[in-house]
């Protein structure tokens, strides 16, 4: 679908002729006959190309170029002039015009110029998209082979393929919700469109509404000029609403309306603005409980929860920790411009044994710190925080195990449980976390082993 074209021309005959010609080429066309009219239209919608007359009744095209580029610097502007002076052309190009064409001109020449302009715009957008994708689709931390992780990826890919379905991502803080959201965008038909994010807990209610919907000039005291909101900026792409559970009750029905109609009004505005946006929201809060407590709207919850994704905590996929850790080691070393240090097996065991209340984010931070402190090409336990390095010592060496008398698998399990309990000063909850089992399972195993303090 071609983007619309704006014609700014005070000559009614030429304006109608150009409009008809462009419509026959398959474009949607708007037209204005003045500077004021052009600015009003440009504030209301985005144009791929603007054909701009040099002389207008209320100003000149050269000064209008700068104003139009402030509104949308991605639009290509072509100056139309009946005064074919070199300095005029140079001035237009310096002001930010893509090209110029002298009046009178042949419509076929205009067709060729438009083709070149739109090809240039397409190439610019592709370059910008590829640069943005390098950051947006950096999915470090979305790694693993565990059953929980494979199920997460399967559901994510299914939902990504449905580009209009709203998505609600649940998960603990630091578990990787934003990376899952980015994966949905990058694997969807909307991948070439914008990726826009808004943290619903980061701004007060008044600023949040303006940030999301935009505002008209004069809508409030500090509204010196019109502002497009994130909804408009996300048109054709994805809007990620992080910490949606913190969105105020006042804004929740307004967001629900956009979800249902894909239209909204700027703050202080009266015109409906239509968009095509996919909504992906995330929260660490228990929204069903908030619905029961009347602190989150039930209708908004069910509207967002069409595509529901639960991101498991890191402790629920411990077998993924070594691969994640190695990935973070490489990333940290790359950022420092150094060779990646080795991650020894004893350090891996310590990492696997930790409960990771901060999830993947905590693991990344721990590894980055360890890489900074590393001096001899291999990470050591001393470079880990005390709560990790002192939790469970490395497993005994092969020589020690070989020298020990043979034992049954059940006896080895009980010995290991006793060892972990000793390291946790008898704290069964902590020991269960390290062992990757529930506290009830731990108690049952202790009771079966005849431990006197199994309760």
C-alpha positions as CSV (number, residue, x, y, z in Angstrom):
1,X,0.0,0.0,0.0
2,X,1.5,3.3,-1.1
3,X,1.7,6.1,1.5
4,X,-0.5,9.1,0.8
5,X,0.8,12.2,-1.1
6,X,0.2,15.8,-0.2
7,X,-0.1,18.5,-2.9
8,X,0.5,22.1,-1.7
9,X,-0.5,24.3,-4.7
10,X,-2.6,27.5,-4.9
11,X,-3.4,27.1,-8.6
12,X,-6.8,25.2,-8.5
13,X,-6.4,23.9,-12.1
14,X,-3.0,22.4,-11.5
15,X,-4.0,21.1,-8.1
16,X,-6.9,19.2,-9.6
17,X,-4.8,17.9,-12.5
18,X,-2.1,16.6,-10.2
19,X,-4.6,15.1,-7.9
20,X,-6.3,13.2,-10.7
21,X,-3.0,12.0,-12.1
22,X,-1.7,10.7,-8.8
23,X,-5.0,9.0,-8.0
24,X,-4.8,7.1,-11.3
25,X,-1.3,6.1,-10.3
26,X,-2.8,4.4,-7.3
27,X,-2.0,7.0,-4.6
28,X,-4.3,8.5,-2.0
29,X,-4.0,12.2,-2.3
30,X,-4.7,15.2,-0.1
31,X,-4.4,18.8,-1.3
32,X,-3.9,22.2,0.3
33,X,-3.7,25.7,-1.2
34,X,-1.8,27.5,1.5
35,X,0.9,27.2,4.1
36,X,-1.6,27.0,6.9
37,X,-3.6,24.3,5.2
38,X,-0.5,22.3,4.5
39,X,0.6,22.4,8.1
40,X,-2.8,21.4,9.3
41,X,-2.9,18.4,7.1
42,X,0.7,17.4,7.9
43,X,-0.2,17.4,11.6
44,X,-3.1,15.0,11.1
45,X,-1.5,12.3,9.0
46,X,1.9,11.1,7.7
47,X,2.8,11.5,4.0
48,X,5.3,9.6,2.0
49,X,5.8,12.5,-0.4
50,X,4.8,16.2,-0.5
51,X,4.7,18.2,-3.7
52,X,5.2,21.8,-2.7
53,X,4.7,25.0,-4.6
54,X,7.4,27.7,-4.1
55,X,4.9,30.7,-4.0
56,X,1.8,30.4,-1.8
57,X,-0.7,33.1,-0.8
58,X,0.3,33.1,2.9
59,X,4.0,32.4,2.6
60,X,6.7,30.6,0.5
61,X,7.5,27.0,0.1
62,X,11.1,27.4,1.2
63,X,10.1,28.4,4.8
64,X,7.4,25.7,4.8
65,X,10.0,23.0,4.1
66,X,11.5,23.5,7.6
67,X,8.2,23.5,9.3
68,X,7.1,20.3,7.5
69,X,10.3,18.5,8.4
70,X,9.9,19.4,12.0
71,X,6.5,17.6,11.9
72,X,7.8,14.6,10.0
73,X,11.4,14.4,8.9
74,X,10.8,11.1,7.0
75,X,8.6,12.6,4.3
76,X,10.3,13.5,1.0
77,X,9.6,17.0,-0.3
78,X,9.7,18.0,-3.9
79,X,9.6,21.7,-4.7
80,X,7.6,22.9,-7.7
81,X,8.7,26.2,-9.1
82,X,8.0,28.5,-12.1
83,X,11.2,30.4,-11.3
84,X,14.0,28.0,-12.5
85,X,16.9,29.8,-10.9
86,X,19.9,27.9,-9.6
87,X,19.9,29.7,-6.3
88,X,16.3,28.7,-5.8
89,X,17.0,25.1,-6.4
90,X,20.1,25.2,-4.1
91,X,18.1,26.9,-1.4
92,X,15.3,24.2,-1.6
93,X,17.8,21.4,-1.3
94,X,19.6,23.1,1.6
95,X,16.3,23.5,3.4
96,X,15.7,19.8,3.2
97,X,13.9,19.2,-0.1
98,X,14.6,15.9,-1.9
99,X,14.4,17.4,-5.4
100,X,12.7,20.1,-7.4
101,X,10.9,20.3,-10.7
102,X,10.3,23.3,-12.9
103,X,6.9,24.4,-14.1
104,X,5.5,23.7,-16.5
105,X,6.4,20.1,-16.5
106,X,5.4,17.0,-18.3
107,X,3.4,14.5,-16.2
108,X,5.6,11.7,-17.3
109,X,8.6,13.6,-15.9
110,X,6.7,13.9,-12.7
111,X,5.9,10.2,-12.7
112,X,9.7,9.4,-13.1
113,X,10.6,11.8,-10.3
114,X,8.0,10.3,-7.9
115,X,9.3,6.8,-8.7
116,X,12.9,7.9,-7.8
117,X,11.7,9.6,-4.7
118,X,9.7,6.7,-3.4
119,X,12.5,4.3,-4.2
120,X,14.8,6.5,-2.1
121,X,12.3,6.6,0.7
122,X,12.0,2.8,0.6
123,X,15.8,2.4,0.8
124,X,16.1,4.9,3.6
125,X,13.4,3.1,5.6
126,X,15.1,-0.3,5.0
127,X,18.4,1.0,6.2
128,X,16.8,2.6,9.3
129,X,14.8,-0.6,9.9
130,X,17.9,-2.8,9.7
131,X,19.8,-0.5,12.1
132,X,16.8,-0.5,14.5
133,X,16.4,-4.3,14.2
134,X,20.0,-4.8,15.2
135,X,19.0,-3.4,18.6
136,X,15.4,-4.4,18.9
137,X,16.1,-8.0,17.9
138,X,19.1,-8.4,20.1
139,X,17.5,-11.3,22.1
140,X,20.4,-12.1,24.3
141,X,18.9,-13.9,27.3
142,X,16.3,-15.7,25.3
143,X,18.3,-18.9,25.3
144,X,17.6,-22.4,26.6
145,X,16.8,-26.1,26.0
146,X,14.6,-26.8,29.0
147,X,11.0,-28.0,28.5
148,X,9.7,-24.8,30.0
149,X,11.8,-22.7,27.7
150,X,10.8,-24.7,24.6
151,X,7.1,-24.3,25.5
152,X,7.6,-20.6,25.9
153,X,9.2,-20.3,22.4
154,X,6.5,-22.4,20.9
155,X,3.7,-20.2,22.2
156,X,5.6,-17.1,21.3
157,X,6.0,-18.1,17.7
158,X,2.3,-19.1,17.4
159,X,1.2,-15.7,18.8
160,X,3.7,-13.7,16.8
161,X,2.1,-15.1,13.6
162,X,-1.2,-13.5,14.4
163,X,-0.3,-9.8,14.0
164,X,-3.5,-8.2,15.3
165,X,-3.9,-10.3,18.5
166,X,-3.2,-8.3,21.7
167,X,-0.7,-10.1,24.0
168,X,-0.4,-10.0,27.8
169,X,2.9,-11.4,29.1
170,X,3.1,-12.4,32.8
171,X,6.3,-13.1,34.7
172,X,8.4,-12.1,37.6
173,X,10.6,-9.1,37.5
174,X,13.8,-9.8,35.5
175,X,12.4,-13.0,33.9
176,X,12.8,-11.6,30.3
177,X,9.3,-10.3,29.5
178,X,10.5,-7.5,27.3
179,X,12.7,-9.9,25.3
180,X,9.7,-12.1,24.7
181,X,7.7,-9.0,23.6
182,X,10.5,-8.1,21.2
183,X,10.6,-11.6,19.8
184,X,6.9,-11.4,19.1
185,X,7.4,-8.2,17.1
186,X,10.5,-9.4,15.3
187,X,8.9,-12.7,14.3
188,X,5.6,-11.2,13.2
189,X,4.5,-9.6,9.9
190,X,4.9,-6.3,11.6
191,X,8.7,-6.7,12.0
192,X,9.3,-4.0,9.4
193,X,7.1,-1.5,11.3
194,X,8.1,0.6,14.4
195,X,8.7,-0.9,17.8
196,X,7.6,1.6,20.5
197,X,7.8,1.1,24.2
198,X,6.1,2.8,27.2
199,X,6.7,1.9,30.8
200,X,3.3,2.5,32.5
201,X,5.0,3.0,35.9
202,X,7.5,5.6,34.8
203,X,5.3,8.7,34.5
204,X,2.5,10.4,36.4
205,X,-1.0,10.1,35.1
206,X,-1.1,13.5,33.3
207,X,2.1,13.0,31.5
208,X,1.3,9.4,30.7
209,X,-1.9,10.4,28.8
210,X,0.0,13.0,26.7
211,X,2.8,10.5,26.1
212,X,0.4,7.9,24.9
213,X,-2.2,9.9,22.9
214,X,-0.2,13.1,22.1
215,X,-1.7,16.5,22.5
216,X,-2.9,19.5,20.6
217,X,-1.3,22.9,20.9
218,X,-2.8,24.7,23.9
219,X,-4.3,21.6,25.3
220,X,-2.7,22.5,28.7
221,X,-0.3,25.2,30.0
222,X,2.9,23.7,28.7
223,X,1.5,22.5,25.4
224,X,3.4,25.0,23.2
225,X,3.0,23.0,20.1
226,X,1.2,19.9,18.8
227,X,2.7,16.6,19.8
228,X,2.2,13.1,18.3
229,X,1.8,10.4,20.9
230,X,3.3,6.9,21.0
231,X,0.2,5.5,19.5
232,X,0.8,7.4,16.3
233,X,4.5,6.6,16.3
234,X,3.7,2.9,16.6
235,X,1.3,3.0,13.6
236,X,2.0,-0.1,11.5
237,X,4.1,-1.7,14.2
238,X,3.9,-2.8,17.8
239,X,3.4,-0.8,21.0
240,X,4.8,-2.5,24.1
241,X,3.2,-1.4,27.4
242,X,5.5,-2.5,30.2
243,X,4.1,-2.8,33.7
244,X,0.5,-2.5,32.5
245,X,-0.7,-3.2,36.0
246,X,0.5,0.2,37.0
247,X,-1.7,2.0,34.5
248,X,-4.2,4.3,36.3
249,X,-7.9,3.5,36.4
250,X,-8.6,6.8,34.6
251,X,-6.5,5.8,31.6
252,X,-7.6,2.1,31.5
253,X,-10.9,2.7,29.7
254,X,-9.2,5.0,27.2
255,X,-6.7,2.3,26.4
256,X,-9.5,-0.2,26.1
257,X,-11.3,2.0,23.5
258,X,-8.1,2.2,21.4
259,X,-7.8,-1.6,21.6
260,X,-11.3,-2.1,20.4
261,X,-11.5,0.7,17.7
262,X,-7.9,1.3,16.8
263,X,-8.7,5.1,17.0
264,X,-8.3,7.8,19.5
265,X,-8.1,11.6,20.0
266,X,-5.1,13.6,21.1
267,X,-5.4,15.4,24.5
268,X,-7.3,18.6,23.7
269,X,-8.3,17.3,20.2
270,X,-11.7,16.6,18.6
271,X,-10.6,14.6,15.5
272,X,-10.5,10.8,15.5
273,X,-7.1,9.5,14.5
274,X,-7.0,6.0,13.0
275,X,-4.0,3.7,13.6
276,X,-3.0,0.1,13.0
277,X,-1.1,-1.0,16.1
278,X,-0.5,-4.3,17.8
279,X,-0.6,-4.1,21.6
280,X,1.8,-6.2,23.7
281,X,1.6,-5.6,27.5
282,X,3.6,-7.1,30.3
283,X,3.3,-7.2,34.1
284,X,4.8,-8.9,37.1
285,X,1.6,-8.2,39.0
286,X,-1.3,-10.7,39.5
287,X,-3.9,-9.0,37.3
288,X,-6.7,-11.5,38.2
289,X,-6.3,-10.5,41.8
290,X,-6.2,-6.8,40.9
291,X,-9.5,-7.4,38.9
292,X,-11.1,-8.8,42.0
293,X,-9.8,-5.9,44.1
294,X,-11.3,-3.5,41.4
295,X,-7.8,-1.9,40.8
296,X,-7.7,-3.2,37.2
297,X,-10.6,-3.2,34.8
298,X,-11.9,-6.7,34.0
299,X,-12.8,-5.8,30.4
300,X,-9.3,-4.5,29.7
301,X,-7.8,-7.6,31.3
302,X,-9.7,-10.0,29.1
303,X,-9.1,-7.8,26.0
304,X,-5.4,-7.9,26.5
305,X,-5.2,-11.5,27.6
306,X,-6.3,-12.9,24.2
307,X,-2.7,-13.9,23.6
308,X,-1.5,-14.9,27.1
309,X,2.1,-15.8,27.7
310,X,3.7,-16.9,31.0
311,X,7.4,-16.4,31.3
312,X,8.8,-19.0,33.7
313,X,11.2,-17.8,36.4
314,X,14.8,-18.8,36.0
315,X,14.7,-21.2,39.0
316,X,12.1,-23.2,37.0
317,X,14.5,-23.8,34.2
318,X,17.8,-24.3,35.9
319,X,19.2,-26.5,33.1
320,X,19.3,-23.3,30.9
321,X,21.5,-21.4,33.4
322,X,24.9,-22.6,32.0
323,X,24.0,-21.7,28.4
324,X,22.7,-18.3,29.5
325,X,25.8,-17.7,31.6
326,X,28.1,-18.5,28.7
327,X,26.1,-16.2,26.5
328,X,26.4,-13.3,29.0
329,X,30.1,-14.0,29.4
330,X,30.6,-13.5,25.6
331,X,28.4,-10.4,25.5
332,X,30.2,-8.8,28.4
333,X,33.6,-9.5,27.0
334,X,32.5,-8.2,23.6
335,X,31.3,-5.0,25.2
336,X,34.7,-4.6,27.0
337,X,36.6,-5.4,23.8
338,X,38.4,-8.4,25.4
339,X,38.5,-12.2,25.0
340,X,35.7,-14.1,26.6
341,X,37.0,-15.8,29.8
342,X,36.3,-19.5,30.5
343,X,33.3,-20.4,32.6
344,X,34.6,-23.4,34.7
345,X,32.3,-26.3,35.7
346,X,32.6,-25.5,39.5
347,X,31.4,-21.9,38.8
348,X,28.5,-23.3,36.7
349,X,27.4,-25.5,39.6
350,X,27.3,-22.5,41.9
351,X,25.2,-20.6,39.4
352,X,22.8,-23.5,38.9
353,X,22.5,-23.8,42.7
354,X,21.4,-20.2,43.3
355,X,17.7,-19.4,43.6
356,X,17.9,-16.3,41.3
357,X,15.2,-14.1,42.8
358,X,16.1,-11.4,40.2
359,X,15.9,-14.0,37.4
360,X,17.7,-13.6,34.1
361,X,18.4,-9.9,34.8
362,X,20.2,-10.9,38.1
363,X,22.2,-13.5,36.3
364,X,23.3,-11.1,33.6
365,X,24.4,-8.5,36.2
366,X,26.4,-11.2,38.2
367,X,28.2,-12.4,35.0
368,X,29.0,-8.8,33.9
369,X,30.5,-8.1,37.3
370,X,32.5,-11.4,37.2
371,X,33.9,-10.6,33.7
372,X,35.0,-7.2,34.9
373,X,36.8,-8.7,37.9
374,X,38.3,-11.6,35.9
375,X,42.1,-11.4,35.6
376,X,43.5,-14.8,34.5
377,X,41.2,-15.9,31.6
378,X,38.8,-18.0,33.8
379,X,36.0,-17.0,36.1
380,X,36.3,-18.1,39.7
381,X,33.9,-18.4,42.7
382,X,35.6,-15.4,44.3
383,X,34.3,-13.1,41.6
384,X,30.7,-14.1,42.4
385,X,28.6,-12.4,45.1
386,X,28.9,-14.1,48.6
387,X,25.3,-15.3,48.5
388,X,26.2,-17.4,45.5
389,X,29.8,-18.3,46.1
390,X,29.1,-19.4,49.7
391,X,25.9,-21.2,49.1
392,X,27.1,-24.7,47.9
393,X,30.8,-25.5,47.6
394,X,31.9,-27.2,44.4
395,X,31.2,-30.9,44.1
396,X,34.1,-33.2,45.3
397,X,36.7,-34.0,42.7
398,X,36.7,-37.4,40.9
399,X,39.6,-38.6,43.1
400,X,37.7,-38.1,46.3
401,X,34.6,-39.8,44.9
402,X,36.6,-42.7,43.6
403,X,38.2,-43.1,47.0
404,X,34.9,-43.1,48.8
405,X,33.1,-46.5,49.5
406,X,30.4,-47.4,47.0
407,X,26.9,-46.1,47.8
408,X,23.4,-46.6,46.4
409,X,21.8,-43.7,44.4
410,X,19.3,-43.2,47.3
411,X,22.2,-42.9,49.8
412,X,24.0,-40.4,47.5
413,X,20.8,-38.3,47.3
414,X,20.3,-38.2,51.1
415,X,24.0,-37.3,51.6
416,X,23.6,-34.4,49.1
417,X,20.4,-33.2,50.8
418,X,22.2,-33.2,54.2
419,X,25.2,-31.4,52.7
420,X,22.9,-28.6,51.2
421,X,21.0,-28.3,54.5
422,X,24.2,-27.9,56.4
423,X,25.3,-25.2,54.1
424,X,22.0,-23.5,54.5
425,X,22.2,-23.7,58.3
426,X,19.1,-26.0,58.4
427,X,16.9,-23.6,56.4
428,X,14.7,-26.0,54.5
429,X,13.1,-23.4,52.3
430,X,16.5,-22.2,51.1
431,X,17.7,-25.8,50.7
432,X,14.7,-26.7,48.6
433,X,15.3,-23.8,46.3
434,X,18.9,-24.8,45.7
435,X,17.9,-28.5,45.2
436,X,15.2,-27.5,42.7
437,X,12.4,-29.2,44.7
438,X,9.5,-28.0,46.8
439,X,9.8,-27.8,50.6
440,X,7.2,-30.5,50.9
441,X,9.2,-32.9,48.7
442,X,12.3,-32.1,50.8
443,X,10.4,-32.9,54.1
444,X,9.2,-36.2,52.6
445,X,12.7,-37.2,51.5
446,X,14.0,-36.4,55.0
447,X,11.3,-38.4,56.6
448,X,12.0,-41.4,54.4
449,X,15.6,-41.1,55.4
450,X,14.7,-41.2,59.0
451,X,15.8,-37.7,59.8
452,X,14.6,-36.7,63.3
453,X,13.9,-33.0,62.3
454,X,12.1,-33.8,59.1
455,X,9.2,-31.7,60.2
